[in-house]
Structure formats: structure tokens, C-alpha cells
Amino acid sequence: MSSSTAAGGPGGCLAANDWLCGEYLRTRQSELIDATVEHVWITASSIVIAIVIALPLAVAARRWRAARGPALGVTTVLYTIPSLAMFALLLPFFGLSAAVVVTGLVLYSLTVLVRNLLAGLDSVPDEATEAARGMGYGPGRLLFEVELPLALPAMLAGVRIATVTAVSLTTVGAIVGYGGLGNLIYDGMESFFKAQVLTASAICVVLAIVADVLLLCLQRALTPWTRAVKRERRGRGDPAARAAKDTGSGPEDGGGSGPGSGPDGGGSGGPIGGDRATGAPTTDSRAADGGTGRGGPFGLAGKTTG
């Protein structure tokens, strides 16, 4: 292939207006990077501002039942407004600026964030809050050290949904000239520039996937206890694991009605436990812990010697 053809000359992909065109990526690289940076900046700014606003709204709805209805009702109504109409309604206040797009995305994100934050706060066990109050925790310390950490899974799930939604809605900002990759998509559609439309759209999809994966990794890093709970539930649901636990045949966990065959197996499997060889009751602290020598649900390590 000649250089003129490869560079988009006669017979090249740009001249042929192909959907897939490597030459477009090479010649418009700076334009694509600028549009992507603007897209990420608008999306990230919107989500951060929405979280800052949604958190006090959810806390107020949690503390005062009278505020729950208005908070949920107003945010739901805002979400029903079409994006084009929303940006048009904001134009008199912000003019043709990026603030129109950011404000619109913040209002749309509030619905998802407030509902998920409120659901997470409502799921906090009353026993945990009562225990914290008994230890002298004030309202602020109770919120930031007990309630919000326990509400993190629901909160981050809402952040993931809001972020992916914001990535797609940012493209609509092209109507005011601040749509990031949406500017390229709309310009390409007007001129039927296939490579530009497909490339900008593909980058939007990649951004949404990358953002969701990163937030999922953050959620897993900040909520390690959720994985432990899932593993425990799977273990309880495994018939082989239950049978091993009932008969005391596991390598560590003794229990069951007969003599334990594991190295730390107990005979009776009850709170007192049993002798390893005979199954006779004993008050050995290792048997009292079921012969596991491991911590309980609160992280207290069991003794491994009598």
C-alpha cells in the first residue's frame, strides 16, 4: 500500500469515510485526548459535588422522618426531567458554560445517591448504634465511625451507578458546547464522519467500564468484611462442609457427636467440648472454642492450649 493511501489519500480510510480508520486516530490524537480529559473532568466533578450534597440530605432523612418524604420526592422529580430540558432550564442561570452540564449531572445523581445512602444507613443494626452510644459516642462520632462505615457497600453501589450514568449523560452537554466526547459525536453525526462517531462513542463506553471497575475495586478494598460474610454463607450452604462439621472430620474444626478425627477435633461439639480421643466432656479452653484455635466473629483469638 502506498504512503498516500495509508495517509488517507485516494483510496485511504479517511477518504473512504470508513467506520474503522487508524489514520483518524493518528491525525486527531490531540483532539481525542482533549475531549476525553474534559469528559472525565465534568463527570468526576459532578459526582464529587453530588456526594457532598447527598450525604447531609440522607443523614437528615435518617435522623428526622419528616425530612424523608421531601428529600426523596424532590430528588425523584428532578430525575424525571429530560436531560435536554434540564440543561435548557439551567441556561438562564449559568449561561453557555460547563457549569450547566455539571449542575445538571449533580441533580440527576442526587436521586441515586440519596436513596442508596439512606438505604445503607437504614441497614445499620440497632444493636451497633446502641452499643456505640453506650460507649459514649456522640452523634458525629457515631455517624462517621459506625454508621457510614457500615453503610459503605450501599453507598458505593450508588456511586457506581451514578458515575456510569454521568459518563453517558455528559455527552448531552454538547448542546452547550461542553460535552467532552459528546462534542465529537454530535459533530461527527452532523457531517456523517463515521470514524469520529465510532471512535468517540467507543471511548465513552471504555470510560464507563473503567470507572465502574475502579469503583468496584475501591468498594472491595474498603469493605473487606462483606467478602468474609459471603465466604461464611457459602460454607454454611456447602453440604460437605456441614457434614464435616457435624462429624468432626475436618482438619481443624472438631465437633459432632462422635470422637473428632482432626488434629484438634472435639468429641461432643457443644460449648464444653470433648476429649480428643474419648469424646468425654472437658473444660479445656481449646475444646470450648470448638477446637479451632481461631478467633470468633469479633476477632477474639481462641486459646490453643489447655
N, C-alpha and C positions, 0 to 999 in steps of 0.2 A: 504494500500500500504506500502510495506517495505521501510526502510530507503535507502537501496541500489538502489531500483527502483526510489525513489524520487530524489536521488543524481545523477542520470544519469547512474546507473549500468545497469545490464542486464534488458532490457525492459524499461529503462528510456528514456526520450525525447532526451537527448544528444546522447545516443547510437542509438536510432531510427532515428536520424537526422531529427527531426520534424521541421516544419516551426515555430510553436509557442512552445517556451520552456522557462518556468520560471527559470529553473536551469541555463540556459545560462546567464540570466540577473543577477543572484546572483553571479555566479562564475567569470563573466567577467565585473563586475561593474566598476572597476577602469579603465579598458581598454576603455570602452564606454565613461566614463567621460573625459578621456584624449583626445580621438578623438573628442568629442563634443566641448571641450574648444578650441582645435586647429582650428576646423571648424569655430567657432564663431569669433575667433581672426583674421583669414585670411579674412573672409567676411567683418567684421567691418573695418579693416584696409584698405581694398581695397575701400570701399565706401567712407570713410573719405578722402582718398587721391584723389579719383576721383572728389569729390565735390570741393576740393581745386583747382584742375586743371580746372574743367569745368566752375567754376564761372568767372574767368577772360576771358576765351575763349568766353563765352556767352556775357559778357559785351563788349568785343572788337567787336564781331559781331553785337551787337546792336548799338554801337557808330559809327563804320565805316562799311559802306555797302560793301566795298571792301574785308573786312575780313570775311564776312558771308559765301560766297561760299567755300573758302578754309577750314574754320573751320568745316562746315557741311560735306563737301566732304571727308576730311581726316578721320574724326571720323566714317563716314559711311563705308568707305573702310576697316577700322580696324575691324568693326563689322562683315564683311563678311568672315573674315579669320576663318577657323575651329579651335576649341579650341586646338585640339591635335597639329595641325600645328603651332599655336601661341606659345604654350609652347616649342615646339621643336626649333622654331626660336629664342626664348629668352635664351635657354640653353647656347650658346657660351658667352653670356654677363653676366649671373648670376650664371651659374653652377647649380648643383643639390642643390637648396636651396628653401626656402619658397618665396624668392623674385621673382622667376619665376612665381609662381601662383599669387602672389599679383599684379605684374606688368600686367600680362595678364588680370586679372579681372578689373584692373583700365582702361585699354584700351577698354575693352568691355563696361564698364559702361559709358564712355565718350559720346557715341552716344546718349543714352537715356537722360543723364543729360544735355548735351549741348542743345539738341533740346527742352526739357521741360523748361529749364531756359530761353532760347531765346523766346519761345512762351509766357512764363509768363511776360517777360519784354516787349514784343511787345503788350501785352494786357493792359498795364498800360495806362489809359486815358491821352490824351494830355492835357486835362484841369488840371489834377492833377499836372503834371510836370510844366506846365506854371505857375500855382498858386504858386508852391514851389519856382520857380525861381524868381517870383515877390516878394516873401517874403525874398529874399536874400540867398536862399540855393545854395551852391556851388555844383560842380559835385559829390564830395564824399558824402556830406550830403544828396544830392538828391538821390543818389543810395541806401544808407543804411537806410534812414528814410522814403523814399517814394516808390521808385521803387521795391526794394527787398521785403518789406512787402506786397505790392500788388501782387507780383509775387509768393508769398509763396505757394498758392494752386497748381499751375502748377509745381513748383519746388519740393514740397514734393510728388506729384504724381509720378514724375520721380524717386525720391529717392526710393519710394516703389517698383517700377518696377525693378530698378537696383539692389536693395537688394535681392529680391526674385530670380532674375536671378543669382546673385553671389552665393547664397546659393547652387543652383544646379550645377553651373559650378565649384565650389570649389572641388567637388568630382573628377573631371577630373585631378586635381593635384596629384592624386595617382600615375600617371606615373612617377613623380619625387620624390615620397615618402612624399609629403606634401599635402595630400588631405583630411585631417581630417577624417570624417566618410567615405569618399571615399576609404581610405586605407582598412577599414574593408570590404567594399562592394567588392572591387576587390579581396582581399584575399579570401573572402568567396566564390566568384564565381569560383576562380581557384580550390578550394578544394571542391566545391559544399556543403559548410557549410550553410544549409538553414536558421537556426536560426540567424546566424550572418548577412547574407544578408538582411533578412527581418527586423531585429531589427535596423540595421544601416540605411536602407532606410526609415523606419518609423520615425526615429529621424530626418532625413533630412526634411521630409515633415512637421513634427511638428515645426522645426526651421523656415521654410519658413512661415508657418501660423502665428506663434507667432511674428516674425519680422514684417509681414505685419500689424497685428492687433496693435502692439505697435506704428508703424509709423502712422497708421490711427488715433489713439488716439492723438498722437502728432500733427498731422495736424488739428484735430478738436480743440485742445486746443489753437493752435497758430493762427487759422483763425476763430474766433467766428462770424465775420461779414458775412461769407458765409452762415451760418445757418439762420441768420436773413433775408438775401435776399431770401433764399428758402421759409421761412415761409411767407414772404410778397407776393411772387409769388403764393404760394398755396392759400393765402387769396384772391388774386385778381381773381384766377381761380374758386373760390367756388361760385356757383350761389346764394346760400343762403346768403353768406356774402355780395355779391354785392347788392342783393335785400334789405338787412337790411341797407346797407349804403345809398342806393338811397332813401329809405322811412324814414330814421331817426329812425328806430325802435330798433336799437342796444342799449345796456345798457349804453354805453359811447359815442359812435361816432354819434353825431347828423348830419343831412344832409338831402338832398332830397328836394322835392318841397313843402311838407306839413309841418304842425307843428311837431316838433320832440317829440316822446313819451318817449325817455330815460330821465334819470335824468339831463343830460347835453345836451339834444337834441337841435339842432338849426332848424330854420324853412326853411330858403332859401338854406342853404347848400353851398352858394357861399363864396367868400373871405370876404364879410362883415358879413354874417350870418343873423340870425333872432332871434326874441324874442321867449323864450321857449314856451309861451302859445299861442301867436297870430301869430307868424311867421313874424312879422314886422321886417324890417331891423334895425340893431343896430350896433354900432361900439364897442360893448363890446369885450375886448381882448379875452375872452373865446370863444365867437362866431366866432371871426376872426380865431381862431385856429380850427374851426370845432367842438368846444365843447368837445374836448378830454382831454384837460389839460395835454397832453403828449408832449414829445419832437418831433421835426421834424427829418429829415434824418441826420442832422448834430449834433444831440444830444442836441439841444436848448430846454429847458423846456418851455412849454406854460404856460401862466398865468391861474390861476383858479378862479380869482376874477375880477370883473369889475373895 
